[in-house]
Amino acid sequence: MSFDTVEDNRKFAEKFGFPFALLSDTKRTMGMAYGAADDASAATAKRVAYVIGPDGRVKTVFAKASPKSFADDVLAVL
């Protein structure tokens, strides 16, 4: 999820060969709800990540997700 437009996210995903669509939150509604922004005027989202279980409940919160270690961090939780 990012604050970028759908078109910007599509281009980014294509550039890096992502096999999935990226979600856009241009109104920052979800970003505010999940703590990725302190206010709606934030230019960018914080790197916050959530692991949500099959029951739809949040299992783990990564308040400062690191791109370098995130895959390993999530695998350790799973």
MOPAC internal coordinates of N, CA, C and O (Angstrom, degrees):
PM7 1SCF
backbone

  N    0.0000 0     0.00 0     0.00 0    0    0    0
  C    1.4405 1     0.00 0     0.00 0    1    0    0
  C    1.5238 1   107.49 1     0.00 0    2    1    0
  O    1.2310 1   121.14 1   -45.45 1    3    2    1
  N    1.2997 1   115.43 1   134.55 1    3    2    1
  C    1.4597 1   119.58 1   176.04 1    5    3    2
  C    1.5199 1   109.65 1  -143.03 1    6    5    3
  O    1.2310 1   120.72 1   -10.39 1    7    6    5
  N    1.3082 1   116.23 1   169.61 1    7    6    5
  C    1.4487 1   121.72 1   178.17 1    9    7    6
  C    1.5282 1   111.17 1   -87.07 1   10    9    7
  O    1.2310 1   120.19 1  -179.45 1   11   10    9
  N    1.3130 1   117.23 1     0.55 1   11   10    9
  C    1.4593 1   121.64 1   179.08 1   13   11   10
  C    1.5251 1   110.59 1   -74.05 1   14   13   11
  O    1.2310 1   121.09 1   -18.17 1   15   14   13
  N    1.3267 1   115.53 1   161.83 1   15   14   13
  C    1.4573 1   120.60 1   179.10 1   17   15   14
  C    1.5244 1   110.70 1   -71.09 1   18   17   15
  O    1.2310 1   121.05 1   -16.07 1   19   18   17
  N    1.3174 1   115.60 1   163.93 1   19   18   17
  C    1.4621 1   121.17 1   177.17 1   21   19   18
  C    1.5312 1   109.51 1   -57.67 1   22   21   19
  O    1.2310 1   120.44 1   135.94 1   23   22   21
  N    1.3103 1   116.77 1   -44.06 1   23   22   21
  C    1.4680 1   120.87 1  -179.74 1   25   23   22
  C    1.5280 1   111.72 1   -63.16 1   26   25   23
  O    1.2310 1   119.88 1   135.50 1   27   26   25
  N    1.3252 1   117.83 1   -44.50 1   27   26   25
  C    1.4645 1   120.67 1   178.22 1   29   27   26
  C    1.5281 1   110.63 1   -62.39 1   30   29   27
  O    1.2310 1   120.15 1   138.59 1   31   30   29
  N    1.3261 1   117.31 1   -41.41 1   31   30   29
  C    1.4658 1   120.20 1   178.79 1   33   31   30
  C    1.5184 1   111.68 1   -66.76 1   34   33   31
  O    1.2310 1   120.33 1   143.03 1   35   34   33
  N    1.3340 1   116.97 1   -36.97 1   35   34   33
  C    1.4648 1   120.34 1   177.51 1   37   35   34
  C    1.5203 1   110.38 1   -61.94 1   38   37   35
  O    1.2310 1   120.42 1   133.37 1   39   38   37
  N    1.3192 1   116.80 1   -46.63 1   39   38   37
  C    1.4669 1   121.27 1   179.34 1   41   39   38
  C    1.5252 1   111.08 1   -62.07 1   42   41   39
  O    1.2310 1   120.29 1   137.41 1   43   42   41
  N    1.3262 1   117.06 1   -42.59 1   43   42   41
  C    1.4622 1   121.76 1   179.21 1   45   43   42
  C    1.5317 1   110.08 1   -61.71 1   46   45   43
  O    1.2310 1   120.44 1   133.79 1   47   46   45
  N    1.3400 1   116.76 1   -46.21 1   47   46   45
  C    1.4651 1   121.07 1   179.92 1   49   47   46
  C    1.5250 1   111.20 1   -62.88 1   50   49   47
  O    1.2310 1   120.22 1   139.61 1   51   50   49
  N    1.3246 1   117.19 1   -40.39 1   51   50   49
  C    1.4622 1   120.53 1   177.85 1   53   51   50
  C    1.5212 1   111.38 1   -65.78 1   54   53   51
  O    1.2310 1   120.54 1   137.07 1   55   54   53
  N    1.3184 1   116.56 1   -42.93 1   55   54   53
  C    1.4649 1   121.44 1  -178.94 1   57   55   54
  C    1.5209 1   111.62 1   -58.24 1   58   57   55
  O    1.2310 1   120.55 1   140.14 1   59   58   57
  N    1.3331 1   116.56 1   -39.86 1   59   58   57
  C    1.4611 1   120.51 1  -176.32 1   61   59   58
  C    1.5280 1   113.31 1  -102.21 1   62   61   59
  O    1.2310 1   120.08 1  -172.24 1   63   62   61
  N    1.3300 1   117.45 1     7.76 1   63   62   61
  C    1.4545 1   121.62 1   173.92 1   65   63   62
  C    1.5200 1   114.69 1    68.70 1   66   65   63
  O    1.2310 1   120.01 1  -149.34 1   67   66   65
  N    1.3177 1   117.59 1    30.66 1   67   66   65
  C    1.4658 1   119.90 1   178.46 1   69   67   66
  C    1.5274 1   109.03 1   -67.51 1   70   69   67
  O    1.2310 1   119.75 1   -46.55 1   71   70   69
  N    1.3288 1   118.08 1   133.45 1   71   70   69
  C    1.4670 1   120.65 1   179.46 1   73   71   70
  C    1.5361 1   112.68 1   -87.19 1   74   73   71
  O    1.2310 1   120.44 1  -161.92 1   75   74   73
  N    1.3311 1   116.77 1    18.08 1   75   74   73
  C    1.4584 1   121.35 1  -177.50 1   77   75   74
  C    1.5250 1   109.33 1  -144.93 1   78   77   75
  O    1.2310 1   121.03 1   -22.55 1   79   78   77
  N    1.3212 1   115.63 1   157.45 1   79   78   77
  C    1.4663 1   120.69 1   178.37 1   81   79   78
  C    1.5308 1   109.32 1   -79.97 1   82   81   79
  O    1.2310 1   120.80 1   -32.11 1   83   82   81
  N    1.3278 1   116.07 1   147.89 1   83   82   81
  C    1.4601 1   121.34 1   174.45 1   85   83   82
  C    1.5247 1   108.48 1   -96.86 1   86   85   83
  O    1.2310 1   120.59 1   -37.14 1   87   86   85
  N    1.3024 1   116.48 1   142.86 1   87   86   85
  C    1.4603 1   120.66 1  -179.15 1   89   87   86
  C    1.5214 1   110.75 1   -86.88 1   90   89   87
  O    1.2310 1   121.18 1   -38.66 1   91   90   89
  N    1.3220 1   115.36 1   141.34 1   91   90   89
  C    1.4615 1   121.88 1   178.78 1   93   91   90
  C    1.5244 1   110.17 1  -109.52 1   94   93   91
  O    1.2310 1   121.46 1   -41.32 1   95   94   93
  N    1.3172 1   114.81 1   138.68 1   95   94   93
  C    1.4689 1   122.13 1   178.77 1   97   95   94
  C    1.5306 1   107.74 1  -130.88 1   98   97   95
  O    1.2310 1   120.94 1  -115.22 1   99   98   97
  N    1.3294 1   115.80 1    64.78 1   99   98   97
  C    1.4677 1   120.01 1  -174.23 1  101   99   98
  C    1.5241 1   112.81 1   -66.09 1  102  101   99
  O    1.2310 1   119.85 1   156.79 1  103  102  101
  N    1.3192 1   117.90 1   -23.21 1  103  102  101
  C    1.4671 1   120.66 1   176.68 1  105  103  102
  C    1.5283 1   112.03 1   -89.26 1  106  105  103
  O    1.2310 1   120.89 1   174.04 1  107  106  105
  N    1.3336 1   115.90 1    -5.96 1  107  106  105
  C    1.4653 1   124.20 1   176.76 1  109  107  106
  C    1.5398 1   113.66 1    65.37 1  110  109  107
  O    1.2310 1   120.18 1  -161.12 1  111  110  109
  N    1.2982 1   117.26 1    18.88 1  111  110  109
  C    1.4619 1   122.15 1  -178.87 1  113  111  110
  C    1.5228 1   111.63 1   -63.21 1  114  113  111
  O    1.2310 1   120.57 1   127.66 1  115  114  113
  N    1.3178 1   116.52 1   -52.34 1  115  114  113
  C    1.4588 1   120.42 1  -178.97 1  117  115  114
  C    1.5317 1   110.52 1   -71.05 1  118  117  115
  O    1.2310 1   120.59 1   142.49 1  119  118  117
  N    1.3252 1   116.47 1   -37.51 1  119  118  117
  C    1.4653 1   119.95 1   178.09 1  121  119  118
  C    1.5171 1   111.97 1   -59.21 1  122  121  119
  O    1.2310 1   120.49 1   138.91 1  123  122  121
  N    1.3069 1   116.66 1   -41.09 1  123  122  121
  C    1.4658 1   120.97 1   177.82 1  125  123  122
  C    1.5328 1   110.12 1   -67.41 1  126  125  123
  O    1.2310 1   120.22 1   136.14 1  127  126  125
  N    1.3277 1   117.19 1   -43.86 1  127  126  125
  C    1.4584 1   121.77 1  -177.39 1  129  127  126
  C    1.5270 1   112.31 1   -63.79 1  130  129  127
  O    1.2310 1   120.31 1   146.39 1  131  130  129
  N    1.3306 1   117.02 1   -33.61 1  131  130  129
  C    1.4579 1   120.87 1  -176.75 1  133  131  130
  C    1.5318 1   113.74 1  -102.83 1  134  133  131
  O    1.2310 1   120.28 1  -168.01 1  135  134  133
  N    1.3164 1   117.07 1    11.99 1  135  134  133
  C    1.4593 1   120.25 1   173.97 1  137  135  134
  C    1.5089 1   115.85 1    78.37 1  138  137  135
  O    1.2310 1   119.80 1  -162.77 1  139  138  137
  N    1.3252 1   118.00 1    17.23 1  139  138  137
  C    1.4615 1   120.63 1   179.08 1  141  139  138
  C    1.5227 1   111.86 1   -85.31 1  142  141  139
  O    1.2310 1   120.83 1   173.47 1  143  142  141
  N    1.3300 1   116.03 1    -6.53 1  143  142  141
  C    1.4654 1   120.90 1   177.12 1  145  143  142
  C    1.5213 1   108.57 1  -150.46 1  146  145  143
  O    1.2310 1   121.17 1   -36.43 1  147  146  145
  N    1.3169 1   115.36 1   143.57 1  147  146  145
  C    1.4630 1   120.15 1   179.10 1  149  147  146
  C    1.5175 1   112.00 1   -83.82 1  150  149  147
  O    1.2310 1   120.67 1   153.78 1  151  150  149
  N    1.3415 1   116.33 1   -26.22 1  151  150  149
  C    1.4609 1   119.87 1   176.31 1  153  151  150
  C    1.5243 1   109.06 1  -152.45 1  154  153  151
  O    1.2310 1   120.76 1   -17.14 1  155  154  153
  N    1.3163 1   116.16 1   162.86 1  155  154  153
  C    1.4626 1   121.51 1  -174.10 1  157  155  154
  C    1.5231 1   113.51 1   -68.69 1  158  157  155
  O    1.2310 1   119.58 1   169.43 1  159  158  157
  N    1.3193 1   118.40 1   -10.57 1  159  158  157
  C    1.4577 1   120.06 1   179.56 1  161  159  158
  C    1.5316 1   112.60 1   -92.53 1  162  161  159
  O    1.2310 1   119.99 1  -177.23 1  163  162  161
  N    1.3302 1   117.62 1     2.77 1  163  162  161
  C    1.4644 1   121.01 1  -179.79 1  165  163  162
  C    1.5301 1   110.06 1   -60.02 1  166  165  163
  O    1.2310 1   120.75 1   -45.78 1  167  166  165
  N    1.3148 1   116.17 1   134.22 1  167  166  165
  C    1.4607 1   120.62 1  -178.65 1  169  167  166
  C    1.5296 1   112.30 1   -72.01 1  170  169  167
  O    1.2310 1   120.46 1   144.49 1  171  170  169
  N    1.3225 1   116.72 1   -35.51 1  171  170  169
  C    1.4608 1   121.43 1  -179.22 1  173  171  170
  C    1.5222 1   110.08 1  -136.07 1  174  173  171
  O    1.2310 1   121.44 1   -19.62 1  175  174  173
  N    1.3089 1   114.84 1   160.38 1  175  174  173
  C    1.4591 1   120.96 1   177.38 1  177  175  174
  C    1.5275 1   109.62 1   -87.24 1  178  177  175
  O    1.2310 1   120.97 1   -30.39 1  179  178  177
  N    1.3266 1   115.76 1   149.61 1  179  178  177
  C    1.4620 1   120.89 1   171.57 1  181  179  178
  C    1.5219 1   107.92 1   -73.18 1  182  181  179
  O    1.2310 1   120.37 1   -21.94 1  183  182  181
  N    1.3145 1   116.89 1   158.06 1  183  182  181
  C    1.4630 1   120.85 1   178.04 1  185  183  182
  C    1.5326 1   108.37 1   -85.26 1  186  185  183
  O    1.2310 1   121.40 1   -97.30 1  187  186  185
  N    1.3118 1   114.93 1    82.70 1  187  186  185
  C    1.4565 1   123.13 1   177.84 1  189  187  186
  C    1.5194 1   107.22 1  -109.48 1  190  189  187
  O    1.2310 1   120.02 1   -39.38 1  191  190  189
  N    1.3252 1   117.57 1   140.62 1  191  190  189
  C    1.4613 1   120.02 1   179.91 1  193  191  190
  C    1.5213 1   110.22 1  -137.58 1  194  193  191
  O    1.2310 1   121.62 1   -31.84 1  195  194  193
  N    1.3156 1   114.51 1   148.16 1  195  194  193
  C    1.4595 1   121.77 1   179.60 1  197  195  194
  C    1.5172 1   109.27 1  -127.96 1  198  197  195
  O    1.2310 1   120.61 1   -40.92 1  199  198  197
  N    1.3203 1   116.43 1   139.08 1  199  198  197
  C    1.4569 1   121.50 1   170.38 1  201  199  198
  C    1.5237 1   105.48 1  -102.11 1  202  201  199
  O    1.2310 1   121.01 1   -60.10 1  203  202  201
  N    1.3234 1   115.67 1   119.90 1  203  202  201
  C    1.4629 1   121.61 1  -177.96 1  205  203  202
  C    1.5210 1   107.97 1  -110.42 1  206  205  203
  O    1.2310 1   121.07 1   -52.58 1  207  206  205
  N    1.3185 1   115.56 1   127.42 1  207  206  205
  C    1.4574 1   121.57 1  -177.56 1  209  207  206
  C    1.5126 1   112.67 1   -77.40 1  210  209  207
  O    1.2310 1   120.75 1    -8.45 1  211  210  209
  N    1.3245 1   116.16 1   171.55 1  211  210  209
  C    1.4668 1   121.07 1  -179.65 1  213  211  210
  C    1.5268 1   113.05 1   -61.50 1  214  213  211
  O    1.2310 1   120.71 1   160.63 1  215  214  213
  N    1.3289 1   116.24 1   -19.37 1  215  214  213
  C    1.4642 1   119.87 1   178.42 1  217  215  214
  C    1.5304 1   112.15 1   -85.12 1  218  217  215
  O    1.2310 1   120.60 1  -179.53 1  219  218  217
  N    1.3524 1   116.45 1     0.47 1  219  218  217
  C    1.4579 1   121.08 1   178.73 1  221  219  218
  C    1.5183 1   114.05 1    84.84 1  222  221  219
  O    1.2310 1   120.11 1  -176.40 1  223  222  221
  N    1.3190 1   117.40 1     3.60 1  223  222  221
  C    1.4709 1   121.16 1   179.93 1  225  223  222
  C    1.5239 1   111.14 1   -97.10 1  226  225  223
  O    1.2310 1   121.42 1   -33.80 1  227  226  225
  N    1.3328 1   114.90 1   146.20 1  227  226  225
  C    1.4572 1   120.60 1   177.84 1  229  227  226
  C    1.5240 1   108.30 1   -68.95 1  230  229  227
  O    1.2310 1   121.05 1   -55.22 1  231  230  229
  N    1.3308 1   115.60 1   124.78 1  231  230  229
  C    1.4609 1   121.55 1  -179.67 1  233  231  230
  C    1.5262 1   112.20 1   -97.18 1  234  233  231
  O    1.2310 1   120.66 1   141.32 1  235  234  233
  N    1.3318 1   116.34 1   -38.68 1  235  234  233
  C    1.4591 1   121.52 1  -176.95 1  237  235  234
  C    1.5176 1   109.04 1  -147.45 1  238  237  235
  O    1.2310 1   121.05 1   -35.99 1  239  238  237
  N    1.3363 1   115.59 1   144.01 1  239  238  237
  C    1.4580 1   121.70 1   176.35 1  241  239  238
  C    1.5222 1   108.08 1  -119.41 1  242  241  239
  O    1.2310 1   120.55 1   -50.14 1  243  242  241
  N    1.3134 1   116.55 1   129.86 1  243  242  241
  C    1.4480 1   122.72 1   172.68 1  245  243  242
  C    1.5269 1   106.13 1  -106.76 1  246  245  243
  O    1.2310 1   120.45 1   -82.16 1  247  246  245
  N    1.3164 1   116.75 1    97.84 1  247  246  245
  C    1.4630 1   121.72 1  -175.19 1  249  247  246
  C    1.5283 1   112.48 1   -66.30 1  250  249  247
  O    1.2310 1   120.54 1   154.04 1  251  250  249
  N    1.3197 1   116.57 1   -25.96 1  251  250  249
  C    1.4632 1   121.33 1   177.34 1  253  251  250
  C    1.5173 1   107.90 1  -136.82 1  254  253  251
  O    1.2310 1   120.60 1  -102.85 1  255  254  253
  N    1.3083 1   116.46 1    77.15 1  255  254  253
  C    1.4612 1   121.27 1  -178.43 1  257  255  254
  C    1.5251 1   110.21 1   -67.85 1  258  257  255
  O    1.2310 1   120.79 1   -47.06 1  259  258  257
  N    1.3144 1   116.10 1   132.94 1  259  258  257
  C    1.4609 1   122.15 1   179.69 1  261  259  258
  C    1.5244 1   109.55 1  -105.69 1  262  261  259
  O    1.2310 1   119.87 1   -55.43 1  263  262  261
  N    1.3325 1   117.86 1   124.57 1  263  262  261
  C    1.4639 1   119.51 1   178.46 1  265  263  262
  C    1.5291 1   112.92 1   -57.82 1  266  265  263
  O    1.2310 1   120.24 1   149.58 1  267  266  265
  N    1.3217 1   117.14 1   -30.42 1  267  266  265
  C    1.4699 1   120.65 1  -177.56 1  269  267  266
  C    1.5236 1   112.81 1   -71.31 1  270  269  267
  O    1.2310 1   120.09 1   145.17 1  271  270  269
  N    1.3305 1   117.43 1   -34.83 1  271  270  269
  C    1.4570 1   119.73 1  -174.51 1  273  271  270
  C    1.5296 1   113.69 1  -114.45 1  274  273  271
  O    1.2310 1   120.05 1   178.37 1  275  274  273
  N    1.3310 1   117.51 1    -1.63 1  275  274  273
  C    1.4530 1   120.02 1  -169.99 1  277  275  274
  C    1.5308 1   113.57 1   -58.47 1  278  277  275
  O    1.2310 1   119.86 1   134.92 1  279  278  277
  N    1.3130 1   117.87 1   -45.08 1  279  278  277
  C    1.4769 1   119.76 1  -179.02 1  281  279  278
  C    1.5300 1   110.55 1   -58.68 1  282  281  279
  O    1.2310 1   120.22 1   133.92 1  283  282  281
  N    1.3143 1   117.18 1   -46.08 1  283  282  281
  C    1.4595 1   120.96 1   178.18 1  285  283  282
  C    1.5243 1   111.77 1   -65.34 1  286  285  283
  O    1.2310 1   120.63 1   140.71 1  287  286  285
  N    1.3402 1   116.41 1   -39.29 1  287  286  285
  C    1.4673 1   120.68 1   179.09 1  289  287  286
  C    1.5309 1   110.57 1   -60.83 1  290  289  287
  O    1.2310 1   120.58 1   134.55 1  291  290  289
  N    1.3174 1   116.51 1   -45.45 1  291  290  289
  C    1.4629 1   120.59 1  -179.12 1  293  291  290
  C    1.5268 1   110.74 1   -67.98 1  294  293  291
  O    1.2310 1   120.43 1   137.11 1  295  294  293
  N    1.3096 1   116.79 1   -42.89 1  295  294  293
  C    1.4705 1   119.28 1   178.65 1  297  295  294
  C    1.5240 1   111.44 1   -60.32 1  298  297  295
  O    1.2310 1   120.13 1   144.68 1  299  298  297
  N    1.3145 1   117.36 1   -35.32 1  299  298  297
  C    1.4658 1   121.16 1   178.20 1  301  299  298
  C    1.5367 1   110.93 1   -64.94 1  302  301  299
  O    1.2310 1   120.41 1   146.62 1  303  302  301
  N    1.3103 1   116.82 1   -33.38 1  303  302  301
  C    1.4721 1   121.51 1   179.58 1  305  303  302
  C    1.5267 1   110.07 1   -74.76 1  306  305  303
  O    1.2310 1   120.96 1   140.65 1  307  306  305
  N    1.3294 1   115.78 1   -39.35 1  307  306  305
  C    1.4724 1   119.81 1  -177.21 1  309  307  306
  C    1.5020 1   110.97 1   -73.07 1  310  309  307
  O    1.2310 1   120.10 1   180.00 1  311  310  309

